[in-house]
Amino acid sequence: MRSPAFISLSVKVFAISFVSIASLIFLLGYISQNYIVETYKKQQTRYVANLLESTQLHLNLFMKNLQGNLLALSNDERLQSAADDETLIALLERERKYWNQDLKNIYLIRPDLDVVGTSDYLWDIRGHRLARNLYDGALKSEYMYWSEPYMSDVSDYTVSVGVRVSDAYGTLRGVLAADLDLESIINVYGVRDDSLNEDLLILSADLRPITVSNPFVVYDVFSESYSVSGLPAEELEASGGNSRHVDDGAGGRLYVSGVQNNNWGWRIMAVLQEEELYGSIGVLQSYILWVGLVGLLLSLIISYYLSRYVARPIKLLSKQMRRFSTGDFQTRISLPFRGEIGILVNSFNQMVRRIKGLMEELVESEREKKRFELKVLQAQIQPHFLYNTLNSISYLARHRQTEHVDRMITSLVELLHFHLDKVDEFVPIGQEVEGIRHYAYLLSVRYPDKFALEAELDDDVLAFGIPKLTIQPLVENAVFHGILAGAGPGTIVLSGRREEEEDIVLQVSDDGVGMERAVVESLFAGAQKNRRNTYYHMGIKNIHDRLQLYFGPKYGLTVASTPGEGTTVTVRLPATASPPGERPEDRATSEPEGDEPHAARIARGR
Protein backbone atom coordinates (compact mmCIF):
# COMPACT_ATOMS: atom_id res chain seq x y z
CA MET A 1 0.00 0.00 0.00
CA ARG A 2 1.38 3.34 -1.02
CA SER A 3 2.06 5.71 1.87
CA PRO A 4 0.30 9.07 1.83
CA ALA A 5 2.19 12.10 0.57
CA PHE A 6 4.25 13.93 3.16
CA ILE A 7 2.84 17.30 4.23
CA SER A 8 5.28 19.68 5.84
CA LEU A 9 4.64 21.27 9.22
CA SER A 10 4.55 24.78 7.75
CA VAL A 11 1.80 23.76 5.33
CA LYS A 12 -0.18 22.16 8.15
CA VAL A 13 0.17 25.21 10.42
CA PHE A 14 -0.70 27.53 7.52
CA ALA A 15 -3.75 25.46 6.55
CA ILE A 16 -5.04 25.12 10.11
CA SER A 17 -4.55 28.80 10.97
CA PHE A 18 -5.97 30.03 7.65
CA VAL A 19 -9.02 27.75 7.83
CA SER A 20 -9.60 28.74 11.47
CA ILE A 21 -9.27 32.48 10.87
CA ALA A 22 -11.20 32.35 7.59
CA SER A 23 -13.99 30.33 9.24
CA LEU A 24 -14.17 32.84 12.08
CA ILE A 25 -14.29 35.73 9.60
CA PHE A 26 -16.97 33.95 7.57
CA LEU A 27 -19.03 33.21 10.68
CA LEU A 28 -18.72 36.76 12.01
CA GLY A 29 -19.46 38.15 8.55
CA TYR A 30 -22.51 35.94 8.17
CA ILE A 31 -23.85 36.85 11.61
CA SER A 32 -23.03 40.54 11.12
CA GLN A 33 -24.66 40.61 7.72
CA ASN A 34 -27.85 38.99 8.97
CA TYR A 35 -27.94 41.29 11.97
CA ILE A 36 -27.26 44.42 9.92
CA VAL A 37 -29.75 43.44 7.21
CA GLU A 38 -32.48 42.62 9.70
CA THR A 39 -31.78 45.78 11.70
CA TYR A 40 -31.84 47.85 8.51
CA LYS A 41 -35.12 46.28 7.42
CA LYS A 42 -36.66 46.97 10.82
CA GLN A 43 -35.42 50.54 10.74
CA GLN A 44 -36.79 51.07 7.24
CA THR A 45 -40.18 49.60 8.07
CA ARG A 46 -40.26 51.55 11.33
CA TYR A 47 -39.31 54.69 9.44
CA VAL A 48 -42.13 54.14 6.94
CA ALA A 49 -44.57 53.44 9.76
CA ASN A 50 -43.50 56.63 11.53
CA LEU A 51 -43.96 58.65 8.34
CA LEU A 52 -47.41 57.19 7.87
CA GLU A 53 -48.33 57.95 11.50
CA SER A 54 -47.00 61.47 11.08
CA THR A 55 -49.01 61.90 7.88
CA GLN A 56 -52.17 60.66 9.59
CA LEU A 57 -51.56 62.99 12.54
CA HIS A 58 -51.15 66.06 10.32
CA LEU A 59 -54.12 65.20 8.14
CA ASN A 60 -56.27 64.64 11.22
CA LEU A 61 -55.19 68.00 12.56
CA PHE A 62 -55.97 69.70 9.23
CA MET A 63 -59.39 68.11 8.95
CA LYS A 64 -60.32 68.97 12.54
CA ASN A 65 -59.30 72.57 11.97
CA LEU A 66 -61.23 72.64 8.71
CA GLN A 67 -64.27 71.16 10.38
CA GLY A 68 -64.07 73.69 13.20
CA ASN A 69 -63.76 76.63 10.81
CA LEU A 70 -66.63 75.42 8.62
CA LEU A 71 -68.86 74.90 11.67
CA ALA A 72 -67.98 78.38 12.92
CA LEU A 73 -68.68 79.86 9.47
CA SER A 74 -71.98 78.01 9.28
CA ASN A 75 -73.06 79.84 12.45
CA ASP A 76 -72.19 83.28 11.00
CA GLU A 77 -75.33 85.46 11.04
CA ARG A 78 -74.51 86.88 7.64
CA LEU A 79 -74.53 83.42 6.17
CA GLN A 80 -77.66 82.45 8.11
CA SER A 81 -79.53 85.58 7.09
CA ALA A 82 -79.15 84.67 3.45
CA ALA A 83 -77.61 88.02 2.58
CA ASP A 84 -77.21 89.15 -0.98
CA ASP A 85 -74.87 87.21 -3.23
CA GLU A 86 -72.06 89.79 -3.26
CA THR A 87 -71.89 89.92 0.52
CA LEU A 88 -72.05 86.15 0.66
CA ILE A 89 -69.31 85.69 -1.96
CA ALA A 90 -67.04 88.16 -0.17
CA LEU A 91 -67.54 86.28 3.07
CA LEU A 92 -66.76 82.93 1.43
CA GLU A 93 -63.76 84.31 -0.48
CA ARG A 94 -62.21 85.62 2.73
CA GLU A 95 -62.60 82.17 4.24
CA ARG A 96 -61.03 80.48 1.18
CA LYS A 97 -58.03 82.80 1.29
CA TYR A 98 -57.57 81.93 4.93
CA TRP A 99 -56.98 78.35 3.87
CA ASN A 100 -54.70 79.50 1.07
CA GLN A 101 -54.53 76.73 -1.54
CA ASP A 102 -55.87 73.95 0.67
CA LEU A 103 -59.38 74.72 -0.55
CA LYS A 104 -60.10 75.03 -4.25
CA ASN A 105 -63.60 76.37 -3.75
CA ILE A 106 -66.07 77.16 -0.99
CA TYR A 107 -69.74 77.70 -1.72
CA LEU A 108 -73.30 77.64 -0.35
CA ILE A 109 -75.94 75.27 -1.73
CA ARG A 110 -79.39 76.72 -1.10
CA PRO A 111 -82.45 74.54 -0.66
CA ASP A 112 -83.38 75.12 -4.31
CA LEU A 113 -79.89 73.79 -5.24
CA ASP A 114 -78.80 77.25 -6.30
CA VAL A 115 -75.03 77.50 -5.77
CA VAL A 116 -73.28 80.67 -4.64
CA GLY A 117 -69.49 80.42 -4.25
CA THR A 118 -65.99 81.69 -4.86
CA SER A 119 -65.56 80.17 -8.32
CA ASP A 120 -66.31 82.25 -11.39
CA TYR A 121 -67.62 79.15 -13.05
CA LEU A 122 -70.43 78.91 -10.54
CA TRP A 123 -71.70 82.30 -11.66
CA ASP A 124 -72.02 80.97 -15.16
CA ILE A 125 -73.17 77.46 -14.37
CA ARG A 126 -75.30 78.51 -11.43
CA GLY A 127 -75.38 74.97 -10.33
CA HIS A 128 -73.47 71.84 -9.35
CA ARG A 129 -74.07 68.43 -10.82
CA LEU A 130 -73.49 66.77 -7.47
CA ALA A 131 -75.23 69.53 -5.51
CA ARG A 132 -78.10 67.23 -4.64
CA ASN A 133 -75.75 64.56 -3.31
CA LEU A 134 -73.85 67.04 -1.18
CA TYR A 135 -77.07 68.66 0.03
CA ASP A 136 -78.70 65.38 0.99
CA GLY A 137 -75.50 64.02 2.51
CA ALA A 138 -75.04 67.03 4.74
CA LEU A 139 -78.67 66.85 5.89
CA LYS A 140 -78.29 63.21 6.81
CA SER A 141 -74.97 63.71 8.60
CA GLU A 142 -75.12 64.62 12.25
CA TYR A 143 -72.19 67.02 12.14
CA MET A 144 -70.13 67.01 8.88
CA TYR A 145 -70.46 65.23 5.60
CA TRP A 146 -67.42 64.04 3.62
CA SER A 147 -67.92 62.95 0.04
CA GLU A 148 -66.09 60.29 -1.88
CA PRO A 149 -63.42 61.64 -4.28
CA TYR A 150 -64.89 62.66 -7.63
CA MET A 151 -64.17 64.74 -10.73
CA SER A 152 -65.70 68.18 -10.22
CA ASP A 153 -66.63 70.61 -12.98
CA VAL A 154 -65.07 73.53 -11.14
CA SER A 155 -62.46 71.88 -8.81
CA ASP A 156 -61.12 68.98 -10.85
CA TYR A 157 -60.43 65.84 -8.77
CA THR A 158 -61.51 66.67 -5.25
CA VAL A 159 -63.24 65.67 -2.05
CA SER A 160 -66.06 67.89 -0.83
CA VAL A 161 -67.07 68.51 2.77
CA GLY A 162 -70.50 69.87 3.71
CA VAL A 163 -72.24 71.18 6.82
CA ARG A 164 -75.85 72.37 7.34
CA VAL A 165 -76.59 76.10 7.73
CA SER A 166 -79.62 77.04 9.85
CA ASP A 167 -80.67 80.37 11.28
CA ALA A 168 -81.38 81.16 14.89
CA TYR A 169 -84.90 79.85 14.53
CA GLY A 170 -83.77 76.52 13.17
CA THR A 171 -84.81 77.28 9.62
CA LEU A 172 -82.58 75.48 7.04
CA ARG A 173 -80.79 78.05 4.90
CA GLY A 174 -78.67 75.60 2.87
CA VAL A 175 -75.47 73.59 2.99
CA LEU A 176 -72.02 75.13 3.28
CA ALA A 177 -69.58 73.08 1.15
CA ALA A 178 -65.87 73.21 0.36
CA ASP A 179 -63.81 71.42 -2.33
CA LEU A 180 -60.38 70.27 -1.09
CA ASP A 181 -57.17 70.65 -3.08
CA LEU A 182 -56.03 67.09 -2.45
CA GLU A 183 -52.49 67.32 -3.91
CA SER A 184 -51.76 70.54 -2.02
CA ILE A 185 -53.05 69.08 1.24
CA ILE A 186 -51.01 65.89 0.86
CA ASN A 187 -47.86 67.81 -0.09
CA VAL A 188 -48.23 70.12 2.90
CA TYR A 189 -49.59 67.78 5.53
CA GLY A 190 -48.49 64.45 4.16
CA VAL A 191 -45.11 62.62 4.29
CA ARG A 192 -41.93 64.55 4.99
CA ASP A 193 -39.75 62.32 2.74
CA ASP A 194 -39.69 63.12 -0.97
CA SER A 195 -38.66 59.55 -1.76
CA LEU A 196 -42.04 58.32 -0.48
CA ASN A 197 -44.27 60.93 -2.11
CA GLU A 198 -44.82 58.82 -5.20
CA ASP A 199 -45.38 55.72 -3.07
CA LEU A 200 -48.08 57.24 -0.81
CA LEU A 201 -51.57 55.91 -1.44
CA ILE A 202 -54.57 57.38 0.43
CA LEU A 203 -57.90 55.63 -0.06
CA SER A 204 -61.37 56.73 0.91
CA ALA A 205 -63.83 54.61 2.85
CA ASP A 206 -64.99 53.10 -0.46
CA LEU A 207 -61.34 52.37 -1.44
CA ARG A 208 -61.29 55.14 -4.03
CA PRO A 209 -57.89 56.83 -4.47
CA ILE A 210 -57.52 60.26 -2.97
CA THR A 211 -53.90 60.57 -4.16
CA VAL A 212 -53.48 60.35 -7.94
CA SER A 213 -49.65 60.43 -8.29
CA ASN A 214 -49.22 56.83 -7.12
CA PRO A 215 -48.14 54.36 -9.88
CA PHE A 216 -51.00 52.04 -8.91
CA VAL A 217 -53.64 54.74 -9.56
CA VAL A 218 -55.05 54.90 -13.12
CA TYR A 219 -57.52 57.34 -14.71
CA ASP A 220 -60.45 56.29 -16.88
CA VAL A 221 -61.21 59.10 -19.36
CA PHE A 222 -64.63 57.68 -20.19
CA SER A 223 -65.92 57.54 -16.64
CA GLU A 224 -63.75 60.49 -15.56
CA SER A 225 -62.71 58.60 -12.47
CA TYR A 226 -59.56 57.30 -10.80
CA SER A 227 -59.17 53.72 -9.56
CA VAL A 228 -56.52 51.45 -8.02
CA SER A 229 -55.02 48.84 -10.40
CA GLY A 230 -52.30 46.23 -9.81
CA LEU A 231 -52.92 45.63 -6.11
CA PRO A 232 -54.96 42.68 -4.85
CA ALA A 233 -58.36 43.72 -3.51
CA GLU A 234 -57.78 41.78 -0.30
CA GLU A 235 -54.64 43.84 0.34
CA LEU A 236 -56.68 47.02 0.00
CA GLU A 237 -59.33 45.65 2.34
CA ALA A 238 -56.67 44.69 4.93
CA SER A 239 -54.68 47.90 4.65
CA GLY A 240 -55.66 49.23 8.00
CA GLY A 241 -52.77 48.59 10.32
CA ASN A 242 -50.23 45.82 9.53
CA SER A 243 -47.23 45.58 7.20
CA ARG A 244 -47.19 42.86 4.57
CA HIS A 245 -45.07 41.60 1.70
CA VAL A 246 -46.94 40.66 -1.47
CA ASP A 247 -46.10 39.75 -5.06
CA ASP A 248 -46.60 42.49 -7.61
CA GLY A 249 -47.50 40.02 -10.35
CA ALA A 250 -44.37 40.85 -12.37
CA GLY A 251 -41.87 38.76 -10.46
CA GLY A 252 -41.17 41.40 -7.83
CA ARG A 253 -42.14 41.91 -4.23
CA LEU A 254 -44.07 44.78 -2.69
CA TYR A 255 -43.98 46.12 0.82
CA VAL A 256 -47.42 47.37 1.90
CA SER A 257 -47.95 49.23 5.15
CA GLY A 258 -50.90 51.33 6.22
CA VAL A 259 -52.82 53.21 8.95
CA GLN A 260 -56.51 54.06 9.00
CA ASN A 261 -58.07 57.43 9.83
CA ASN A 262 -61.03 56.25 11.87
CA ASN A 263 -62.66 59.70 11.91
CA TRP A 264 -63.30 59.80 8.17
CA GLY A 265 -62.54 56.24 7.16
CA TRP A 266 -59.54 57.23 5.02
CA ARG A 267 -56.71 54.71 4.73
CA ILE A 268 -53.15 55.97 4.42
CA MET A 269 -50.87 53.41 2.75
CA ALA A 270 -47.27 53.17 1.60
CA VAL A 271 -46.74 50.78 -1.32
CA LEU A 272 -43.07 50.33 -2.18
CA GLN A 273 -41.01 47.92 -4.19
CA GLU A 274 -38.80 45.93 -1.85
CA GLU A 275 -35.84 46.76 -4.10
CA GLU A 276 -36.53 50.44 -3.47
CA LEU A 277 -37.20 50.05 0.23
CA TYR A 278 -34.17 47.85 0.84
CA GLY A 279 -31.97 49.29 -1.89
CA SER A 280 -29.15 50.10 0.51
CA ILE A 281 -28.92 46.48 1.61
CA GLY A 282 -26.96 45.69 -1.54
CA VAL A 283 -24.47 48.43 -0.65
CA LEU A 284 -24.19 47.07 2.89
CA GLN A 285 -23.69 43.55 1.59
CA SER A 286 -21.02 44.77 -0.85
CA TYR A 287 -19.32 46.59 2.00
CA ILE A 288 -19.44 43.46 4.18
CA LEU A 289 -18.12 41.40 1.24
CA TRP A 290 -15.17 43.75 0.76
CA VAL A 291 -14.48 43.70 4.49
CA GLY A 292 -14.57 39.90 4.33
CA LEU A 293 -12.16 39.81 1.39
CA VAL A 294 -9.78 42.14 3.22
CA GLY A 295 -10.15 39.88 6.26
CA LEU A 296 -9.29 36.83 4.15
CA LEU A 297 -6.23 38.61 2.79
CA LEU A 298 -5.15 39.51 6.30
CA SER A 299 -5.77 35.92 7.39
CA LEU A 300 -3.51 34.74 4.56
CA ILE A 301 -0.77 37.09 5.69
CA ILE A 302 -1.22 36.23 9.37
CA SER A 303 -1.31 32.49 8.61
CA TYR A 304 1.85 32.75 6.49
CA TYR A 305 3.86 34.53 9.17
CA LEU A 306 2.41 32.33 11.89
CA SER A 307 3.41 29.20 9.98
CA ARG A 308 6.90 30.65 9.46
CA TYR A 309 7.20 31.58 13.12
CA VAL A 310 6.12 28.14 14.31
CA ALA A 311 7.59 25.93 11.59
CA ARG A 312 10.87 27.74 10.83
CA PRO A 313 12.78 26.54 13.92
CA ILE A 314 11.27 23.05 13.52
CA LYS A 315 12.25 22.95 9.83
CA LEU A 316 15.74 24.19 10.68
CA LEU A 317 16.05 21.58 13.40
CA SER A 318 14.77 18.87 11.03
CA LYS A 319 17.18 19.96 8.30
CA GLN A 320 20.14 19.88 10.67
CA MET A 321 19.05 16.46 11.94
CA ARG A 322 18.97 15.15 8.36
CA ARG A 323 22.47 16.51 7.81
CA PHE A 324 23.54 14.94 11.07
CA SER A 325 22.00 11.58 10.07
CA THR A 326 24.12 11.61 6.89
CA GLY A 327 27.28 11.86 8.99
CA ASP A 328 27.81 15.64 9.10
CA PHE A 329 28.92 16.09 12.70
CA GLN A 330 29.86 19.74 12.14
CA THR A 331 26.21 20.84 11.99
CA ARG A 332 24.99 23.33 14.58
CA ILE A 333 21.93 25.53 15.09
CA SER A 334 23.14 28.98 16.05
CA LEU A 335 19.92 31.03 15.73
CA PRO A 336 18.63 32.30 19.09
CA PHE A 337 15.39 30.57 20.04
CA ARG A 338 13.62 30.69 23.37
CA GLY A 339 11.09 28.58 25.18
CA GLU A 340 10.51 24.96 24.26
CA ILE A 341 12.14 25.42 20.83
CA GLY A 342 15.23 26.85 22.50
CA ILE A 343 15.41 23.82 24.79
CA LEU A 344 15.21 21.50 21.76
CA VAL A 345 17.91 23.48 19.93
CA ASN A 346 20.27 23.45 22.90
CA SER A 347 19.64 19.75 23.49
CA PHE A 348 20.30 19.02 19.82
CA ASN A 349 23.57 20.97 19.82
CA GLN A 350 24.69 19.18 22.99
CA MET A 351 23.72 15.82 21.50
CA VAL A 352 25.69 16.56 18.31
CA ARG A 353 28.76 17.57 20.31
CA ARG A 354 28.51 14.45 22.47
CA ILE A 355 27.98 12.09 19.53
CA LYS A 356 30.78 13.77 17.60
CA GLY A 357 33.08 13.23 20.57
CA LEU A 358 32.03 9.59 20.86
CA MET A 359 32.53 9.07 17.11
CA GLU A 360 35.97 10.65 17.25
CA GLU A 361 36.81 8.40 20.19
CA LEU A 362 35.50 5.38 18.28
CA VAL A 363 37.42 6.28 15.12
CA GLU A 364 40.57 6.87 17.10
CA SER A 365 40.03 3.57 18.90
CA GLU A 366 39.68 1.78 15.57
CA ARG A 367 42.80 3.43 14.26
CA GLU A 368 44.71 2.42 17.37
CA LYS A 369 43.38 -1.08 16.90
CA LYS A 370 44.60 -1.16 13.29
CA ARG A 371 47.94 0.25 14.32
CA PHE A 372 48.22 -2.39 17.00
CA GLU A 373 47.32 -5.13 14.51
CA LEU A 374 49.96 -3.79 12.14
CA LYS A 375 52.60 -3.68 14.86
CA VAL A 376 51.68 -7.18 16.02
CA LEU A 377 51.88 -8.34 12.43
CA GLN A 378 55.25 -6.71 12.03
CA ALA A 379 56.49 -8.34 15.24
CA GLN A 380 55.26 -11.81 14.29
CA ILE A 381 57.90 -12.72 11.73
CA GLN A 382 57.44 -16.40 11.30
CA PRO A 383 60.58 -18.28 12.35
CA HIS A 384 60.17 -20.92 9.69
CA PHE A 385 60.28 -18.23 6.95
CA LEU A 386 63.55 -16.87 8.36
CA TYR A 387 64.79 -20.43 8.82
CA ASN A 388 63.98 -21.39 5.23
CA THR A 389 65.46 -18.16 3.91
CA LEU A 390 68.68 -18.55 5.92
CA ASN A 391 68.86 -22.23 4.97
CA SER A 392 68.62 -21.19 1.31
CA ILE A 393 71.41 -18.65 1.83
CA SER A 394 73.57 -21.35 3.49
CA TYR A 395 72.88 -23.72 0.60
CA LEU A 396 73.94 -21.06 -1.93
CA ALA A 397 77.04 -20.23 0.11
CA ARG A 398 78.17 -23.85 0.18
CA HIS A 399 77.82 -23.97 -3.58
CA ARG A 400 79.84 -20.76 -3.83
CA GLN A 401 77.00 -18.81 -5.50
CA THR A 402 78.20 -15.59 -3.91
CA GLU A 403 76.19 -13.24 -6.11
CA HIS A 404 72.89 -14.93 -5.17
CA VAL A 405 73.89 -15.02 -1.52
CA ASP A 406 74.58 -11.29 -1.56
CA ARG A 407 71.27 -10.50 -3.29
CA MET A 408 69.26 -12.65 -0.88
CA ILE A 409 70.89 -11.10 2.17
CA THR A 410 70.33 -7.63 0.72
CA SER A 411 66.64 -8.37 0.00
CA LEU A 412 66.15 -9.85 3.47
CA VAL A 413 67.76 -6.80 5.11
CA GLU A 414 65.65 -4.39 3.02
CA LEU A 415 62.51 -6.33 3.83
CA LEU A 416 63.26 -6.35 7.57
CA HIS A 417 64.12 -2.66 7.39
CA PHE A 418 60.82 -1.88 5.67
CA HIS A 419 58.70 -3.85 8.08
CA LEU A 420 60.46 -3.36 11.37
CA ASP A 421 62.32 -0.05 11.28
CA LYS A 422 59.71 2.09 9.54
CA VAL A 423 57.03 2.84 12.11
CA ASP A 424 55.01 5.20 9.91
CA GLU A 425 51.46 4.12 9.18
CA PHE A 426 51.53 5.52 5.61
CA VAL A 427 54.28 4.90 3.06
CA PRO A 428 54.66 5.95 -0.58
CA ILE A 429 53.31 3.44 -3.09
CA GLY A 430 56.83 3.19 -4.51
CA GLN A 431 58.24 1.95 -1.18
CA GLU A 432 55.38 -0.54 -0.77
CA VAL A 433 56.11 -1.94 -4.25
CA GLU A 434 59.85 -2.13 -3.50
CA GLY A 435 59.17 -4.19 -0.37
CA ILE A 436 56.93 -6.47 -2.47
CA ARG A 437 59.78 -7.03 -4.94
CA HIS A 438 62.14 -8.07 -2.13
CA TYR A 439 59.50 -10.36 -0.69
CA ALA A 440 58.75 -11.90 -4.12
CA TYR A 441 62.44 -12.47 -4.78
CA LEU A 442 62.95 -14.32 -1.49
CA LEU A 443 59.91 -16.50 -2.23
CA SER A 444 61.17 -17.21 -5.75
CA VAL A 445 64.38 -18.65 -4.28
CA ARG A 446 62.30 -21.05 -2.19
CA TYR A 447 59.95 -21.87 -5.06
CA PRO A 448 62.06 -21.54 -8.15
CA ASP A 449 60.26 -21.28 -11.48
CA LYS A 450 56.85 -21.34 -9.83
CA PHE A 451 55.78 -17.72 -10.33
CA ALA A 452 56.88 -14.42 -11.81
CA LEU A 453 56.03 -10.89 -10.59
CA GLU A 454 55.48 -8.07 -13.09
CA ALA A 455 55.05 -4.44 -12.01
CA GLU A 456 53.26 -2.04 -14.40
CA LEU A 457 52.68 1.14 -12.41
CA ASP A 458 52.49 4.66 -13.87
CA ASP A 459 55.17 6.98 -12.56
CA ASP A 460 52.65 9.59 -11.38
CA VAL A 461 51.17 7.23 -8.75
CA LEU A 462 54.40 6.10 -7.05
CA ALA A 463 54.64 9.18 -4.84
CA PHE A 464 51.15 8.98 -3.35
CA GLY A 465 50.73 7.51 0.12
CA ILE A 466 49.17 4.17 0.98
CA PRO A 467 48.59 2.44 4.33
CA LYS A 468 51.48 0.14 5.04
CA LEU A 469 51.09 -3.60 4.20
CA THR A 470 48.13 -3.02 1.84
CA ILE A 471 49.48 -4.61 -1.36
CA GLN A 472 51.97 -7.16 -0.01
CA PRO A 473 49.28 -9.37 1.67
CA LEU A 474 47.44 -9.41 -1.66
CA VAL A 475 50.60 -10.60 -3.46
CA GLU A 476 51.12 -13.20 -0.73
CA ASN A 477 47.57 -14.52 -1.20
CA ALA A 478 48.09 -14.58 -4.98
CA VAL A 479 51.26 -16.68 -4.54
CA PHE A 480 50.08 -19.21 -1.98
CA HIS A 481 46.34 -19.45 -2.75
CA GLY A 482 46.43 -18.72 -6.45
CA ILE A 483 49.70 -19.90 -8.08
CA LEU A 484 51.18 -22.52 -5.72
CA ALA A 485 47.75 -24.10 -5.25
CA GLY A 486 47.81 -25.07 -8.92
CA ALA A 487 49.96 -27.50 -10.91
CA GLY A 488 51.93 -25.17 -13.13
CA PRO A 489 53.82 -21.90 -12.87
CA GLY A 490 51.97 -18.61 -12.98
CA THR A 491 52.33 -14.87 -13.24
CA ILE A 492 51.35 -12.09 -10.83
CA VAL A 493 50.81 -8.65 -12.36
CA LEU A 494 50.92 -5.55 -10.16
CA SER A 495 49.49 -2.47 -11.97
CA GLY A 496 48.60 1.09 -10.97
CA ARG A 497 47.06 4.14 -12.63
CA ARG A 498 45.34 7.41 -11.84
CA GLU A 499 41.69 7.85 -12.88
CA GLU A 500 40.26 11.31 -13.80
CA GLU A 501 42.65 13.13 -11.46
CA GLU A 502 40.59 11.92 -8.46
CA ASP A 503 41.37 8.31 -7.58
CA ILE A 504 44.29 5.91 -7.74
CA VAL A 505 43.54 2.34 -8.80
CA LEU A 506 45.98 -0.52 -7.98
CA GLN A 507 45.39 -4.09 -9.14
CA VAL A 508 46.97 -7.44 -8.16
CA SER A 509 46.12 -10.06 -10.79
CA ASP A 510 47.14 -13.72 -11.01
CA ASP A 511 46.38 -16.54 -13.44
CA GLY A 512 46.06 -19.14 -10.70
CA VAL A 513 43.23 -21.46 -9.66
CA GLY A 514 40.67 -18.71 -8.98
CA MET A 515 37.72 -18.88 -6.57
CA GLU A 516 34.05 -19.68 -6.59
CA ARG A 517 31.55 -16.84 -6.19
CA ALA A 518 30.58 -17.99 -2.71
CA VAL A 519 34.24 -17.90 -1.62
CA VAL A 520 34.61 -14.34 -2.97
CA GLU A 521 31.54 -13.21 -1.03
CA SER A 522 32.83 -14.82 2.15
CA LEU A 523 36.06 -12.79 1.95
CA PHE A 524 34.24 -9.55 2.84
CA ALA A 525 31.91 -11.31 5.26
CA GLY A 526 34.86 -12.20 7.46
CA ALA A 527 34.22 -15.92 7.04
CA GLN A 528 37.49 -16.76 5.31
CA LYS A 529 39.73 -19.15 7.17
CA ASN A 530 43.46 -19.09 6.76
CA ARG A 531 44.30 -22.20 4.86
CA ARG A 532 47.96 -21.73 5.50
CA ASN A 533 49.78 -19.81 8.18
CA THR A 534 51.72 -17.71 5.66
CA TYR A 535 54.11 -14.92 6.39
CA TYR A 536 52.54 -11.44 6.64
CA HIS A 537 49.14 -12.88 5.85
CA MET A 538 46.25 -10.44 6.37
CA GLY A 539 42.62 -11.10 5.43
CA ILE A 540 40.96 -9.31 2.53
CA LYS A 541 38.25 -7.92 4.84
CA ASN A 542 40.85 -6.54 7.22
CA ILE A 543 42.55 -4.55 4.44
CA HIS A 544 39.17 -3.41 3.05
CA ASP A 545 38.05 -2.17 6.48
CA ARG A 546 41.31 -0.30 7.03
CA LEU A 547 40.97 1.56 3.73
CA GLN A 548 37.36 2.54 4.42
CA LEU A 549 38.28 3.63 7.92
CA TYR A 550 40.91 5.97 6.50
CA PHE A 551 39.20 7.24 3.33
CA GLY A 552 35.48 6.52 3.52
CA PRO A 553 32.97 4.05 2.04
CA LYS A 554 33.78 5.00 -1.55
CA TYR A 555 37.19 3.34 -1.29
CA GLY A 556 38.48 -0.14 -0.49
CA LEU A 557 38.88 -3.52 -2.23
CA THR A 558 36.90 -5.32 -4.92
CA VAL A 559 37.59 -8.92 -5.93
CA ALA A 560 36.86 -10.50 -9.31
CA SER A 561 37.67 -14.20 -9.73
CA THR A 562 36.88 -17.00 -12.16
CA PRO A 563 37.61 -20.62 -11.21
CA GLY A 564 40.47 -21.98 -13.32
CA GLU A 565 41.33 -18.56 -14.82
CA GLY A 566 42.61 -16.43 -11.94
CA THR A 567 41.80 -13.61 -9.58
CA THR A 568 42.05 -9.81 -9.71
CA VAL A 569 41.97 -7.70 -6.57
CA THR A 570 41.42 -3.95 -7.15
CA VAL A 571 42.50 -1.34 -4.61
CA ARG A 572 40.89 2.14 -4.92
CA LEU A 573 42.49 5.07 -3.08
CA PRO A 574 41.94 8.83 -3.22
CA ALA A 575 44.58 10.77 -5.12
CA THR A 576 45.08 12.84 -1.96
CA ALA A 577 46.01 9.82 0.12
CA SER A 578 49.10 10.70 2.11
CA PRO A 579 50.56 10.22 5.57
CA PRO A 580 49.06 12.57 8.16
CA GLY A 581 50.88 15.90 8.15
CA GLU A 582 53.13 14.96 5.22
CA ARG A 583 52.70 15.22 1.47
CA PRO A 584 53.42 12.17 -0.68
CA GLU A 585 55.92 14.21 -2.63
CA ASP A 586 57.83 14.99 0.54
CA ARG A 587 57.84 11.35 1.60
CA ALA A 588 58.91 10.23 -1.84
CA THR A 589 61.91 12.56 -1.74
CA SER A 590 62.79 12.03 1.94
CA GLU A 591 65.29 9.23 1.31
CA PRO A 592 68.88 9.71 2.45
CA GLU A 593 71.20 11.25 -0.05
CA GLY A 594 73.27 8.74 -1.94
CA ASP A 595 70.62 6.03 -1.88
CA GLU A 596 69.20 4.95 -5.15
CA PRO A 597 65.54 6.06 -5.41
CA HIS A 598 62.97 3.31 -4.95
CA ALA A 599 61.31 4.08 -8.26
CA ALA A 600 64.63 3.64 -10.03
CA ARG A 601 65.19 0.29 -8.36
CA ILE A 602 61.74 -0.91 -9.32
CA ALA A 603 62.32 0.21 -12.87
CA ARG A 604 65.57 -1.83 -12.86
CA GLY A 605 63.69 -4.87 -11.54
CA ARG A 606 65.57 -5.03 -8.24
Disulfide bonds with the S-S distance in Angstrom:
none
